[in-house]
Every structure is written in structure tokens, then in C-alpha cells.
Amino acid sequence: MSAVATRNHGFTIWFTGLSGAGKSTLSRALAEILRSRLWNVEVLDGDEVRENLSKGLGFSREDRDTNIRRIGYVCHLLSRNGVVAVSAAISPFREVRDENRRRIGNFIEIYVKCPLEVLIQRDVKGLYKKALAGQIKDFTGVSHPYEEPLQPEILLETSTESVKESLNRIVRYLEEKRWI
């Protein structure tokens, strides 16, 4: 959907990709850029949402879907009230991402793509090491599936472009499509 956002009706930017790909880094930096342009922005980071809105959910398919639906619902509420909602969550299943797209309407999907080998090298939290050793069960991208978006509005290759380059591409897209 390519609608022109207004201060009365916001939109949602949905970052998806594997753990460590750069979703949180990019979402926070983008939020600062948008705030500097006087947009009201709220970032819904997957880890923070799990701690505050989805505490008690596990990592089964059903629990993951519930978590992503909750994020989508909050994004829907924020967007319809003039806020730019920025979601940074793995959101591994295409069906639920598409469900959120339909609910929200003003929705921009950004696929933050990074090869597994690079993610393993980065592994800031040590999660891939544990997952590969079998210490973490159902880890997305290792022992649990991740369904890549088929047609994201923006595809970022964070193994080959800098944060600044990725942000420039996002802002250019938002300006060209008249979201901002």
C-alpha cells in the first residue's frame, strides 16, 4: 500500500530478519531521524515486548504467532493515531506478518537480511553458539524456520552495507513514496 501518511494518521515500519541482523539498531536510529523531522515515533523491540507485553509466552509456533499479533495490534493502534510505529521483531512466519499488514494498512516491510555465517561471527549475545550446541531449542534460523518475505518494500543486506547506508536507503524510500 502506498498511501501518503499525515500527522493524523501514521504508519508502521516492520523490520523483520534473524537475530543479530540489525533490526534493533536500525529501528532506533530511524526513530531518531523521524523524531528530528517532528514525527511521533514509538519503537516496539521484540525483546522488550516479550518482557513487557508477552511475558510467559514460550517459543512454540502458537506463542510466537501470539507475540507477533500483539505487536501488530499495538502498531495498528499507534498508526491510526498518527504515530509512526516501528517494529523490530524476528517475526518468523510470513502468514502472521501478512495478517498484520492487512490489519494495519499503512505498512512498510523491511527485510533485514544477513547470512547465517555472518550472524554466527557477530553473535553478540552468544545465542547462535548455544543454539548450534543444542543448548537453545527452536532457535530461529538454526533449528526453527524463518520464512523470508516474498516482496518486502525494502531489502537491506546488512553484511554488505553500513548502518548509515541502510538508513539512507530507508529514508529515501519513505521520501520517494511520500510517507514522510
C-alpha positions in Angstrom: 0.0 0.0 0.0 1.4 3.4 -0.9 -0.7 5.9 0.9 0.5 9.3 2.0 0.9 9.5 5.7 -0.3 12.5 7.6 0.2 13.7 11.1 -3.3 12.5 11.9 -2.7 9.0 10.5 0.7 7.4 11.0 2.1 4.2 9.6 4.0 1.1 10.6 7.5 0.2 9.6 8.0 -3.5 10.2 11.6 -4.7 10.4 12.0 -8.5 10.1 15.0 -10.7 10.0 17.1 -13.1 12.0 18.6 -12.4 15.5 21.6 -10.1 15.1 20.8 -8.9 11.6 20.5 -5.3 12.8 16.7 -4.7 13.3 17.0 -3.0 16.7 20.0 -0.9 15.7 18.3 0.3 12.5 14.9 0.8 14.2 16.3 3.0 16.9 18.4 5.1 14.6 15.5 5.5 12.2 13.2 6.6 15.1 15.7 9.4 15.9 15.7 10.6 12.3 11.9 10.6 12.2 11.7 12.4 15.5 14.1 15.0 14.3 11.6 15.6 11.5 8.8 16.1 14.2 7.1 12.7 13.7 5.8 11.0 16.8 7.5 7.6 16.8 7.3 4.5 19.0 9.7 1.6 18.7 8.4 -1.9 19.6 11.5 -4.0 20.0 10.9 -7.8 20.1 12.9 -8.4 23.2 11.3 -5.6 25.1 7.8 -6.6 24.0 8.5 -10.2 25.2 9.5 -8.8 28.6 6.6 -6.4 29.0 3.6 -7.5 26.9 4.2 -11.1 26.2 5.8 -12.4 29.5 5.1 -16.0 29.9 4.9 -16.9 26.2 7.3 -19.5 25.1 8.7 -20.2 21.6 6.2 -22.6 20.2 4.7 -21.7 16.8 1.5 -20.6 18.6 3.3 -18.5 21.2 5.5 -16.8 18.5 2.4 -16.0 16.4 0.6 -14.6 19.5 3.6 -12.4 20.3 3.7 -11.0 16.7 0.0 -10.5 16.6 0.2 -8.5 19.9 3.0 -6.3 18.4 0.8 -5.9 15.2 -2.2 -4.8 17.3 -0.2 -2.2 19.2 1.3 -0.9 15.8 -2.3 -0.7 14.5 -3.4 1.4 17.4 -0.4 3.7 17.2 -0.6 4.1 13.5 -4.3 5.0 13.4 -3.5 7.7 16.0 -0.8 9.5 14.0 2.2 7.7 15.3 4.9 6.0 13.3 5.1 2.6 14.8 8.4 0.8 14.3 8.5 -2.9 15.0 11.8 -4.7 15.3 11.0 -8.3 15.8 12.2 -11.5 14.1 8.5 -12.4 13.2 9.5 -15.6 11.5 6.2 -16.5 9.8 5.0 -14.8 6.7 1.4 -15.5 7.4 1.3 -13.5 10.6 3.3 -10.7 9.1 0.8 -10.5 6.2 -2.0 -10.6 8.7 -0.6 -7.6 10.4 -0.1 -5.9 7.1 -3.8 -6.3 6.3 -4.9 -5.1 9.8 -2.7 -2.1 9.8 -3.0 -1.0 6.2 -0.2 1.7 6.2 2.6 -0.9 6.5 6.1 -1.0 5.2 8.0 -4.2 5.5 11.8 -4.0 5.7 13.7 -7.3 5.4 17.0 -7.0 7.3 18.9 -9.9 5.6 22.2 -11.2 6.8 23.8 -14.6 6.0 23.9 -17.1 8.9 27.7 -17.3 8.7 27.9 -13.5 9.4 25.4 -13.7 12.2 27.4 -16.5 13.8 30.5 -14.3 13.6 28.7 -11.3 15.1 26.8 -13.3 17.8 27.0 -10.5 20.3 24.7 -12.3 22.8 26.2 -15.8 22.2 22.9 -17.2 21.1 24.0 -18.8 17.9 26.8 -20.6 19.7 24.3 -22.0 22.2 21.8 -22.9 19.5 24.4 -24.7 17.4 25.5 -26.6 20.5 21.9 -27.7 21.1 21.6 -25.6 24.3 18.8 -23.5 22.9 15.9 -25.4 21.3 13.8 -23.9 18.5 16.2 -21.1 17.7 15.0 -19.2 14.6 17.4 -19.7 11.7 19.1 -22.7 13.2 16.6 -25.2 14.5 13.4 -23.3 13.8 12.3 -21.9 10.5 12.3 -18.3 9.2 10.2 -17.5 6.2 11.8 -14.7 4.2 9.4 -12.0 3.0 8.4 -12.5 -0.7 8.1 -8.9 -1.6 9.3 -6.5 1.1 9.2 -2.8 0.3 12.9 -2.6 1.3 15.6 -5.3 1.4 18.6 -4.4 3.4 21.8 -6.5 3.2 23.5 -5.7 6.5 26.5 -7.8 5.8 27.5 -5.6 2.9 26.1 -2.1 3.8 26.7 0.1 6.7 24.0 1.3 9.2 24.3 4.7 7.6 23.8 3.3 4.1 20.8 1.3 5.2 19.3 4.3 6.9 19.8 6.4 3.8 18.0 3.8 1.7 15.1 3.7 4.1 14.7 7.5 4.3 15.0 7.8 0.6 12.2 5.3 0.1 10.0 7.0 2.7 10.5 10.3 1.0 10.0 9.0 -2.6 6.8 7.2 -1.6 5.7 10.3 0.3 5.4 8.6 3.7 7.4 11.5 5.2 
